[in-house]
């Protein structure tokens, strides 16, 4: 019962598109129609710079952290934590309040993994930063980081490996267009400003 209610809450919270709201606040172009056309922190960075991107990133992380941490605190079973995390990510990807057209949910997925532990969070951040530093591609960094996240989880808290694996699969599937562009050499790098 409690897990079901948190699941609904997670989806609704995930459905609040911070990228769209913050782009309006900063009078930026609609991220769904400009840049990479993805309402996420990387595209907001390209369109408006560091401050609006940092705000989007923070809010998107919290969309994942709040429901999962709440469920974790209420002793919800680990497998249900995975579904609650997926609900938050699905809200971000298919937001009820924004015509079901959302982002890739990388930051939200990261937020759902924060309650597992700061050591996991630190490893994920370091992995993402290292891959961006090597390649310049935010999408490649996201894909490789979420692909390795279940392995990190297995060593840190094995109980949560299956929920993290479910999230990783969801994020990778959402990046199919990025994967195609990466193979074709057409994917923009994080600092590219194409409007």
KEMI-392953 format. One record per atom (N, C-alpha, C, O): z, x, y; residue in three letters. Coordinates in steps of 0.02 Angstrom, whole numbers, plus 50000, padded with zeros to 5 digits. Each point is the difference from the previous one (the first is absolute). Layout:
N
ZXYALA ...
This chain:
195
500005004149940UNK 500004995950060UNK 500005004350063UNK 499584999250044UNK 500915005549960UNK 500055004350059UNK 499395004550005UNK 499745001250055UNK 500025001349887UNK 499415004350000UNK 499394996250026UNK 499595002850037UNK 500354990949943UNK 499444995850023UNK 500004998950075UNK 499485000450033UNK 501124998349994UNK 500064999050073UNK 499835006450038UNK 499674999850052UNK 500575005949922UNK 499855006450033UNK 499255001549994UNK 499715002950046UNK 499994995349898UNK 499285000949991UNK 499614996450055UNK 499555002950031UNK 500634990849982UNK 499674996150053UNK 500125003150068UNK 499555000750041UNK 501085001249971UNK 500175003350064UNK 499605006450009UNK 499755001350055UNK 500185002649891UNK 499635006350004UNK 499274998850019UNK 499725003650041UNK 499984991349928UNK 499304998550016UNK 499934997950073UNK 499545002350035UNK 500914993449989UNK 499964997650069UNK 500125005750050UNK 499665000450051UNK 500825003949934UNK 500135005850043UNK 499395004650000UNK 499795002650052UNK 499934998549889UNK 499415004249994UNK 499414997250039UNK 499565003750022UNK 500424989749986UNK 499454996650034UNK 500005000950076UNK 499524998150033UNK 501025004849994UNK 500025001350072UNK 499625006550013UNK 500255005449982UNK 499174994250047UNK 499575005950011UNK 500205003650064UNK 499824998150055UNK 500575007249936UNK 500225003850059UNK 499425003350036UNK 500015000850061UNK 499475001249902UNK 499435003350031UNK 499664995350050UNK 499805002150054UNK 500124991649927UNK 499674995250044UNK 500454998550060UNK 499774999850057UNK 500884999049930UNK 500464998350054UNK 500085005850050UNK 500004999050060UNK 500075007149914UNK 500095005750044UNK 499355001750037UNK 500025002250057UNK 499414996849911UNK 499375001150035UNK 499934995250059UNK 499745001850053UNK 500514992049939UNK 500004995350056UNK 500495002250054UNK 499854999650060UNK 500745002749920UNK 500515002250047UNK 499755005950043UNK 500145000350059UNK 499505004349909UNK 499745005950035UNK 499294999050026UNK 499695004750025UNK 500064989149970UNK 499334998350024UNK 499465004549968UNK 499555002450034UNK 500524998549901UNK 499515004049961UNK 499504995249968UNK 500124994049995UNK 499315008749983UNK 499534995849963UNK 500314997449935UNK 500455003249972UNK 499314991250004UNK 500254997249937UNK 499835004849943UNK 499415001349988UNK 501095001449977UNK 499865005049948UNK 499614997249941UNK 499745003949959UNK 500204989550036UNK 499604997149946UNK 499255000450015UNK 499594999149956UNK 500245002350107UNK 499305000150020UNK 499775006750029UNK 499415000850015UNK 501055003949994UNK 499835006450031UNK 500285005749958UNK 500444999049958UNK 499305007150054UNK 500215005849961UNK 499814999149927UNK 499424998549985UNK 501065002649971UNK 499874999149928UNK 500034992749979UNK 499874998349942UNK 500304997350105UNK 500074992849988UNK 500584998349952UNK 500004994849968UNK 500485009850029UNK 500594998949958UNK 500614999450046UNK 500145004550039UNK 500234989949957UNK 500604999250041UNK 500595003949973UNK 500464997249970UNK 499525009350041UNK 500545004449977UNK 500135005550051UNK 499665000550050UNK 500855003549936UNK 500235005150048UNK 499465005250015UNK 499945002250057UNK 499684999949892UNK 499495005250012UNK 499474997550048UNK 499805003750045UNK 499974990249946UNK 499494997350045UNK 500284998950070UNK 499655001250050UNK 500974996649954UNK 500324999250066UNK 500075006850034UNK 499935000550061UNK 500205004749901UNK 500035006850028UNK 499325001850030UNK 499975002850055UNK 499504995849908UNK 499335001550026UNK 499844996050063UNK 499695002550046UNK 500534991249955UNK 499834995650056UNK 500465000750061UNK 499784999050056UNK 500855002949931UNK 500484999850056UNK 500475005850006UNK 500385000450049UNK 499625004249903UNK 500445005850006UNK 500654999549961UNK 500094995649959UNK 500365009150056UNK 500605001049959UNK 500514994450005UNK 500264997849949UNK 499904999950112UNK 500544995150007UNK 499864993449965UNK 500414997949959UNK 499024998850053UNK 499884993849964UNK 499955001249924UNK 500214995749961UNK 499515009950019UNK 499945001549928UNK 500705000849969UNK 500124997749945UNK 500335005850091UNK 500695000949975UNK 500364993449993UNK 500374998949953UNK 499524996650095UNK 500324993349996UNK 499734996149941UNK 500394996749964UNK 498965003550026UNK 499704996549942UNK 500265002949935UNK 500194996349955UNK 499825010350041UNK 500245003349939UNK 500724998049985UNK 500174998449943UNK 500265001750107UNK 500714998349991UNK 500084992849976UNK 500364998749952UNK 499304996750081UNK 500064993049982UNK 499734998749930UNK 500294996349961UNK 499145006950023UNK 499704999049934UNK 500455002749944UNK 500044997149946UNK 500295008550067UNK 500485002749951UNK 500574995149990UNK 500214998649944UNK 500064998850111UNK 500564995349996UNK 499824993649963UNK 500424997049967UNK 498955000950038UNK 499784994049963UNK 500105000849925UNK 500134995249965UNK 499805011050011UNK 500125001349929UNK 500725001349984UNK 500264997949948UNK 500085005750097UNK 500695002149988UNK 500494994250001UNK 500424999549955UNK 499534996250095UNK 500504994750009UNK 500074995449939UNK 500564999249975UNK 498904997849999UNK 500094995649943UNK 500225003649936UNK 500404997549962UNK 499325008550027UNK 500185003749938UNK 500715002550004UNK 500374999649951UNK 499845003050106UNK 500695002350007UNK 500484994149993UNK 500535000649969UNK 499294993850061UNK 500424994149993UNK 500084997949927UNK 500554998449978UNK 498895001649986UNK 500024998249929UNK 500395005149960UNK 500384998249955UNK 499525008250061UNK 500375005449967UNK 500754999250011UNK 500395000749953UNK 499804997750108UNK 500714999050018UNK 500294994049963UNK 500595000049981UNK 499004994850007UNK 500224994049964UNK 499945000749925UNK 500084995149963UNK 499795011050013UNK 499985001649928UNK 499444996449963UNK 500084998249942UNK 499365000850091UNK 499414997149967UNK 499735005249950UNK 500005006050014UNK 499784991749928UNK 499755004449947UNK 499425004350026UNK 499604997850040UNK 500365008549936UNK 499485004650023UNK 499284997349995UNK 499605001150045UNK 500244995449901UNK 499324997449992UNK 499844995050055UNK 499434999650024UNK 501084996449996UNK 499894995250054UNK 499935003450068UNK 499664997650045UNK 500685008249962UNK 499915003850061UNK 499275001950010UNK 499745000050055UNK 499945001749889UNK 499295001650003UNK 499584994250025UNK 499565000950042UNK 500594993149932UNK 499634994150022UNK 500154998350073UNK 499554997650036UNK 501065003549986UNK 500184998850070UNK 499625004950045UNK 499744998250053UNK 500225008149925UNK 499615004950037UNK 499274998250003UNK 499675000750052UNK 500064996949892UNK 499304997849998UNK 499904994150047UNK 499484999650033UNK 501014995949970UNK 499944994250045UNK 499945002350073UNK 499604997350038UNK 500815007649981UNK 499975002650069UNK 499325003150013UNK 499704999150054UNK 500055004749897UNK 499345003250008UNK 499444994850001UNK 499525000750039UNK 500534994249919UNK 499494994750001UNK 500004996350067UNK 499474998050025UNK 501135001050004UNK 500044997050066UNK 499635004350052UNK 499664997350043UNK 500435009349951UNK 499665004550047UNK 499244999849989UNK 499615000150048UNK 500184999849889UNK 499295000149983UNK 499654993350015UNK 499444999850024UNK 500924994849961UNK 499724993250008UNK 500494995750040UNK 500314995549973UNK 499755006050093UNK 500524996750040UNK 499874992650013UNK 499464998150024UNK 501034997949961UNK 499964992850011UNK 499864998350073UNK 499634995350015UNK 500665008650030UNK 499974998550072UNK 499385002850034UNK 499894998650059UNK 499705005349906UNK 499425003150031UNK 499374999249957UNK 499615004749992UNK 500304989349982UNK 499394998449964UNK 499905003849935UNK 499435000849977UNK 501115001749994UNK 499985003549936UNK 499585006450003UNK 499745002349949UNK 500185000650111UNK 499635006350008UNK 500485005350026UNK 500155000250060UNK 500085004049895UNK 500505005050019UNK 499805007049983UNK 499415001649992UNK 501095002850004UNK 499895007149990UNK 500065002349928UNK 499964996049953UNK 500145010550039UNK 500025003149934UNK 500715000449971UNK 500085001249940UNK 500424997850101UNK 500714999649980UNK 500305006649976UNK 500485000049962UNK 499255005650060UNK 500285006449980UNK 500705000950028UNK 500465001849963UNK 499634997050102UNK 500665000750031UNK 500494994949972UNK 500595001649989UNK 499184992349998UNK 500444994949972UNK 500215001949929UNK 500584999149982UNK 498965003649979UNK 500175002349932UNK 500505005750004UNK 500475000349960UNK 499445004350087UNK 500485005450010UNK 500694997050014UNK 500515002349974UNK 499504992650069UNK 500634996750017UNK 500344997049940UNK 500615000049995UNK 498994997349959UNK 500304997049940UNK 500315005249954UNK 500454998549961UNK 499315007850045UNK 500275005349957UNK 500615003450030UNK 500355003649965UNK 499774995450100UNK 500585003250032UNK 500664998549966UNK 500415004649993UNK 499734989249986UNK 500644998749968UNK 500125003949936UNK 500585000749978UNK 498905001949991UNK 500095004049939UNK 500375006450016UNK 500385002549959UNK 499515000250100UNK 500375006050019UNK 499635004250051UNK 499394999950003UNK 500995003750038UNK 499705004250052UNK 499635005949970UNK 499535002650032UNK 500664999649908UNK 499645005549969UNK 499284997949984UNK 499535003950011UNK 500384990149963UNK 499334997449987UNK 499614999350065UNK 499435002050005UNK 500904995150045UNK 499674999050065UNK 499775006750029UNK 499455000650026UNK 500995004449970UNK 499835006650025UNK 499405003149964UNK 499565002850032UNK 500434996549902UNK 499445002649961UNK 499354996550019UNK 499475003350005UNK 500564990150004UNK 499404996250018UNK 499745002250069UNK 499405001050008UNK 501054999750040UNK 499795002150067UNK 499705007049998UNK 499475001250030UNK 500875003449936UNK 499745006949996UNK 499325000349966UNK 499565003750022UNK 500354992349925UNK 499364999849965UNK 499454997550047UNK 499475003050004UNK 500674991550031UNK 499504997150045UNK 499825004950056UNK 499425001150014UNK 501095001950017UNK 499885004750055UNK 499605006049976UNK 499545002250035UNK 500645000449907UNK 499655005949973UNK 499264998549988UNK 499575004050017UNK 500294990249953UNK 499304998249985UNK 499614998750065UNK 499425002050005UNK 500894994850044UNK 499674999150065UNK 499865006850032UNK 499465001150028UNK 501025003349968UNK 499925006750029UNK 499435003849967UNK 499615003450033UNK 500334995949901UNK 499465003449963UNK 499324996850013UNK 499505003550009UNK 500484989849990UNK 499364996550000UNK 499814996650065UNK 499404999550016UNK 501104998350022UNK 499864996150061UNK 499904992649987UNK 499894996250047UNK 500145001849889UNK 499874992949983UNK 500654996349985UNK 500365001749953UNK 499794993350088UNK 500584995849988UNK 499934996049935UNK 500484999449962UNK 498934998050026UNK 499904995849940UNK 500075004249936UNK 500304997649952UNK 499435008450047UNK 500075004449942UNK 500745001649988UNK 500235000049943UNK 500125001550112UNK 500725001549994UNK 500384994049972UNK 500435000849958UNK 499404993250066UNK 500334993949975UNK 499864999049926UNK 500454998649961UNK 498925002250019UNK 499814999049930UNK 500365004949954UNK 500274998049948UNK 499725008450070UNK 500325005049956UNK 500754999250000UNK 500335001149948UNK 499964997150109UNK 500734999150003UNK 500224994249958UNK 500495000649962UNK 499174993650043UNK 500214994349959UNK 499855001249926UNK 500354997349957UNK 499145006750028UNK 499845001549930UNK 500565004249968UNK 500154999249940UNK 500145005350099UNK 500535004349973UNK 500704996950006UNK 500475002549969UNK 499604992250071UNK 500654996950011UNK 500364997949935UNK 500605001149994UNK 499044995949957UNK 500364998249937UNK 500275006149963UNK 500524999549967UNK 499145006250039UNK 500245006149967UNK 500645002450034UNK 500495001749967UNK 499504998550099UNK 500615001850037UNK 500584995449981UNK 500565002249987UNK 499284991350010UNK 500524995049984UNK 500285001249931UNK 500614999449989UNK 498965002249964UNK 500225001349931UNK 500535005449997UNK 500484999549962UNK 499445005750079UNK 500485005550000UNK 500624998550041UNK 500545002849986UNK 499404992850064UNK 500574998650045UNK 500414994149975UNK 500615000649992UNK 499074993749996UNK 500344994049974UNK 499524996349953UNK 499644995550021UNK 500355006549915UNK 499514997449953UNK 499994992449994UNK 499494997049983UNK 501084999950031UNK 500064992749995UNK 499494996450045UNK 499814994449985UNK 499985008850069UNK 499554996850049UNK 499285002349993UNK 499584998550043UNK 500265005049903UNK 499325002549991UNK 499484994449995UNK 499485000350031UNK 500674994549930UNK 499514994549992UNK 499884996350065UNK 499424998850017UNK 501104999250021UNK 499864996950065UNK 499595004450047UNK 499554997550034UNK 500595009049967UNK 499625004550044UNK 499295000649975UNK 499535000450040UNK 500374999849894UNK 499335000349972UNK 499604993850020UNK 499415000650016UNK 500904993549982UNK 499664993950020UNK 499775000450072UNK 499444998150017UNK 501005004350026UNK 499835000850071UNK 499435005050009UNK 499544998950040UNK 500495006649923UNK 499485005150006UNK 499314997349981UNK 499515001350034UNK 500474994949912UNK 499364997149978UNK 499734995350054UNK 499405000150015UNK 501044995850013UNK 499804995350053UNK 499705003750060UNK 499484997950026UNK 500845007449995UNK 499765003850059UNK 499345003449985UNK 499544999950042UNK 500395003049899UNK 499375003349981UNK 499434995049998UNK 499455001550025UNK 500664992749946UNK 499484994849998UNK 499794997950071UNK 499424998650012UNK 501065001250033UNK 499854997950069UNK 499585005250037UNK 499694998550051UNK 500305007649924UNK 499645005550032UNK 499305001149970UNK 499715005450010UNK 500024989849954UNK 499375001249966UNK 499445002050048UNK 499595004349984UNK 500394992650075UNK 499485001750049UNK 500095007150026UNK 499525003650011UNK 501114998449999UNK 500145006950022UNK 499785005049947UNK 499735005350016UNK 500394993049921UNK 499815004549945UNK 499255001050000UNK 499765005649992UNK 499864989050016UNK 499275000450002UNK 499785004450059UNK 499565004349992UNK 500744994550067UNK 499815004050059UNK 500195007449992UNK 499635004450023UNK 500934997049944UNK 500205006949987UNK 499485003549957UNK 499815005750014UNK 499964991049933UNK 499505002949956UNK 499335001050035UNK 499635004749985UNK 500224990950062UNK 499365000550038UNK 500065004850059UNK 499495001550032UNK 501115000849984UNK 500105004350058UNK 499984996250065UNK 499865002950053UNK 500274990549945UNK 499954995850060UNK 500684997750026UNK 500034996350050UNK 500505005849918UNK 500674997850021UNK 500215003750063UNK 499975006250002UNK 500264990250051UNK 500225003550061UNK 500665003649988UNK 500444997749963UNK 499635008050070UNK 500635003649997UNK 500504996850047UNK 499814995950043UNK 500825005949950UNK 500544996650036UNK 499915000650076UNK 500214995550037UNK 499505009949987UNK 499935001050072UNK 499344997550028UNK 499895000250061UNK 499674997449896UNK 499364997350024UNK 500134993750041UNK 500374995549977UNK 499345004150081UNK 500094994150043UNK 499334996550005UNK 499625001050048UNK 500234994749903UNK 499384996250000UNK 500154992850016UNK 500304996449959UNK 499505001350100UNK 500144993150021UNK 499354996150001UNK 500014994150016UNK 
